[in-house]
Amino acid sequence: MTDTKFDLVVWGASGFVGKLICEYLASSYGGGSLHWAMGGRSQEKLEAVRASLGDGAQNIPIVTGDAMDAAALDGIVMSTKVIISTVGPYALYGSEMLAACARHGVDYVDLTGETQWIAKMVDAHQDAAQASGARIVNCCGYDSIPSDLGVFLVNEYAKANGNAPCTEIIMAVKAAKGGASGGTIWSLLNVIEESQRDKAVAKLLANPFAIAPKGARSGPRQPSTNVLEYNADFGIWLAPFVMAAINTRVVHRSNALMDYPMTREFRYSEAMMTGPGFGGRMGAYGLAGGLGLFAALAAIAPTRSFLKSFVLPKPGEGPSKEARETGFFKHVVLGKTESGAKHVAHVTGDRDPGYGSTAKMISEAALCLLWDVPEEDKGGGLWTPASTMGQKLIDRLEQNAGLTFTIQDAA
Ligand SMILES: NC(=O)c1ccc[n+]([C@@H]2O[C@H](COP(=O)([O-])OP(=O)(O)OC[C@H]3O[C@@H](n4cnc5c(N)ncnc54)[C@H](OP(=O)(O)O)[C@@H]3O)[C@@H](O)[C@H]2O)c1
């Protein structure tokens, strides 16, 4: 019997990042054995994206449906082995697709960074996904693959070379160049709006263990994500990193899902490096001040609405091709064991983190589930990148997606 299913469907292929994923798949896997389709709500927009992919891509099938139409989504989900979902804000448009995958045992990856939505999805669909065999992996872009896999790598190294796990890890962004799309900004503003409407959401967002499995949503006191301090290990000033709000939650979820390889006392933090000395200190204050100002303006409804209408990119818009191609990121992950031994990993990526690199990361995550992680090794459920794919995804990202992961002992 021939398998007529697609290997994967890019759901949201007409969006800013969806289109980049299609470009990546067409250029890196076109002409090979990968059988994939483009999905979304507008046939016309999807055809325009397909036309832009070049002659070799004109036979890529298109599937259509609305993100709120459960019956249409059932049809799309049952036609494929894996869904790459980029239809966001996920809290507004993503739930039905994730639910359909959980129901039908179809693997799924997405780019959400919306903590409150992930918590809701874990509670609603963990049992169904476990029963159906669907591997649901959230956060397969810049948030949170480099953080989740960087931590995984440094801890595996510590256990293998120092015979002890890391009980404390800090990830610091050494350098990064990129921008934000309308879809990302809209998703962020939606989190702010939800937390203002519902105090329970605000409380959940403040919990470092918010998306850990049920029964594991508390733990040791964690370092603040609003860091503004000199770090003696790095010899450098640190300022807040905007993605820490989701990445720290994903890393703690991985620790719980993998049965605490970093121990239950594990402390994790993320920050941006701004440099040594007075310049670094001023840079840290400047960065923290800029973030604080944006947060204040986004928190007040009239200024938020002004930002949306006149300042920020709209859904469908994002960094230019040149900005994406000249972008990059460099992360340093410092792990310490209980005895004080230190290990340092470096994680880097070419292209701008949020789009050029993210499009490659999520595509490779989908292919890793499809080709590298057998169902016998990892069953259904809501997972994280590290807890489902770990070293296999590191290898794939290094071979195909312009990421590097290196590790050494620190002085
Ligand atoms: N984790 C990361 O590193 C990372 C990086 C990049 C993006 N993201 C996230 O990824 C998401 C997408 O970002 P983006 O910039 O690509 O956004 P975007 O350009 O606004 O794209 C959104 C996509 O969703 C589709 N859509 C919206 N409502 C729909 C509905 N009712 N039914 C079917 N499709 C619908 C849009 O279709 P139309 O074209 O027909 O409007 C479009 O294809 C956002 O949530 C963003 O935060 C995360």
The ligand as an SDF file (V2000), in Angstrom:
LIG
                    3D

 48 52  0  0  0  0  0  0  0  0999 V2000
    9.4030   31.7320   18.4950 N   0  0  0  0  0  0  0  0  0  0  0  0
    9.9600   32.5190   17.6140 C   0  0  0  0  0  0  0  0  0  0  0  0
   11.1460   32.6190   17.5810 O   0  0  0  0  0  0  0  0  0  0  0  0
    9.0880   33.2120   16.6050 C   0  0  0  0  0  0  0  0  0  0  0  0
    9.6450   33.8030   15.4910 C   0  0  0  0  0  0  0  0  0  0  0  0
    8.8070   34.3520   14.5370 C   0  0  0  0  0  0  0  0  0  0  0  0
    7.4320   34.3380   14.7220 C   0  0  0  0  0  0  0  0  0  0  0  0
    6.9060   33.7730   15.8470 N   0  0  0  0  0  0  0  0  0  0  0  0
    5.4540   33.6830   16.0490 C   0  0  0  0  0  0  0  0  0  0  0  0
    4.8930   33.0790   14.9040 O   0  0  0  0  0  0  0  0  0  0  0  0
    3.5990   33.6020   14.6600 C   0  0  0  0  0  0  0  0  0  0  0  0
    3.5200   34.0560   13.2120 C   0  0  0  0  0  0  0  0  0  0  0  0
    4.3320   35.2000   13.0040 O   0  0  0  0  0  0  0  0  0  0  0  0
    4.2990   35.9530   11.5990 P   0  0  0  0  0  0  0  0  0  0  0  0
    5.1680   37.1330   11.7220 O   0  0  0  0  0  0  0  0  0  0  0  0
    4.5320   34.9900   10.5050 O   0  0  0  0  0  0  0  0  0  0  0  0
    2.7290   36.4110   11.5710 O   0  0  0  0  0  0  0  0  0  0  0  0
    1.8520   36.8300   10.3290 P   0  0  0  0  0  0  0  0  0  0  0  0
    2.6910   37.3400    9.2260 O   0  0  0  0  0  0  0  0  0  0  0  0
    0.7920   37.7130   10.8830 O   0  0  0  0  0  0  0  0  0  0  0  0
    1.2030   35.4460    9.8350 O   0  0  0  0  0  0  0  0  0  0  0  0
    0.1050   34.8810   10.4710 C   0  0  0  0  0  0  0  0  0  0  0  0
   -0.4540   33.7610    9.5980 C   0  0  0  0  0  0  0  0  0  0  0  0
   -1.6530   33.3030   10.2350 O   0  0  0  0  0  0  0  0  0  0  0  0
   -2.6790   33.2460    9.2560 C   0  0  0  0  0  0  0  0  0  0  0  0
   -3.9900   33.3940    9.8750 N   0  0  0  0  0  0  0  0  0  0  0  0
   -4.4280   34.3740   10.6970 C   0  0  0  0  0  0  0  0  0  0  0  0
   -5.7060   34.1480   11.0300 N   0  0  0  0  0  0  0  0  0  0  0  0
   -6.0700   32.9830   10.4220 C   0  0  0  0  0  0  0  0  0  0  0  0
   -7.2520   32.2260   10.3890 C   0  0  0  0  0  0  0  0  0  0  0  0
   -8.3630   32.6200   11.0520 N   0  0  0  0  0  0  0  0  0  0  0  0
   -7.2720   31.0890    9.6730 N   0  0  0  0  0  0  0  0  0  0  0  0
   -6.1830   30.6640    8.9910 C   0  0  0  0  0  0  0  0  0  0  0  0
   -5.0290   31.3530    8.9700 N   0  0  0  0  0  0  0  0  0  0  0  0
   -4.9830   32.5040    9.6730 C   0  0  0  0  0  0  0  0  0  0  0  0
   -2.3840   34.3980    8.3260 C   0  0  0  0  0  0  0  0  0  0  0  0
   -3.1040   34.2070    7.1180 O   0  0  0  0  0  0  0  0  0  0  0  0
   -3.3640   35.4060    6.0750 P   0  0  0  0  0  0  0  0  0  0  0  0
   -2.0650   35.5870    5.3410 O   0  0  0  0  0  0  0  0  0  0  0  0
   -4.4530   34.8760    5.2380 O   0  0  0  0  0  0  0  0  0  0  0  0
   -3.7260   36.6220    6.8900 O   0  0  0  0  0  0  0  0  0  0  0  0
   -0.8730   34.1940    8.1850 C   0  0  0  0  0  0  0  0  0  0  0  0
   -0.6090   33.1360    7.2810 O   0  0  0  0  0  0  0  0  0  0  0  0
    3.3800   34.7050   15.6840 C   0  0  0  0  0  0  0  0  0  0  0  0
    2.6050   34.2090   16.7540 O   0  0  0  0  0  0  0  0  0  0  0  0
    4.7810   35.0270   16.1780 C   0  0  0  0  0  0  0  0  0  0  0  0
    4.8160   35.4950   17.5050 O   0  0  0  0  0  0  0  0  0  0  0  0
    7.7070   33.2320   16.7860 C   0  0  0  0  0  0  0  0  0  0  0  0
  1  2  1  0
  2  3  2  0
  2  4  1  0
  4  5  1  0
  4 48  2  0
  5  6  2  0
  6  7  1  0
  7  8  2  0
  8  9  1  0
  8 48  1  0
  9 10  1  0
  9 46  1  0
 10 11  1  0
 11 12  1  0
 11 44  1  0
 12 13  1  0
 13 14  1  0
 14 15  2  0
 14 16  1  0
 14 17  1  0
 17 18  1  0
 18 19  2  0
 18 20  1  0
 18 21  1  0
 21 22  1  0
 22 23  1  0
 23 24  1  0
 23 42  1  0
 24 25  1  0
 25 26  1  0
 25 36  1  0
 26 27  1  0
 26 35  1  0
 27 28  2  0
 28 29  1  0
 29 30  1  0
 29 35  2  0
 30 31  1  0
 30 32  2  0
 32 33  1  0
 33 34  2  0
 34 35  1  0
 36 37  1  0
 36 42  1  0
 37 38  1  0
 38 39  2  0
 38 40  1  0
 38 41  1  0
 42 43  1  0
 44 45  1  0
 44 46  1  0
 46 47  1  0
M  CHG  2   8   1  16  -1
M  END
$$$$
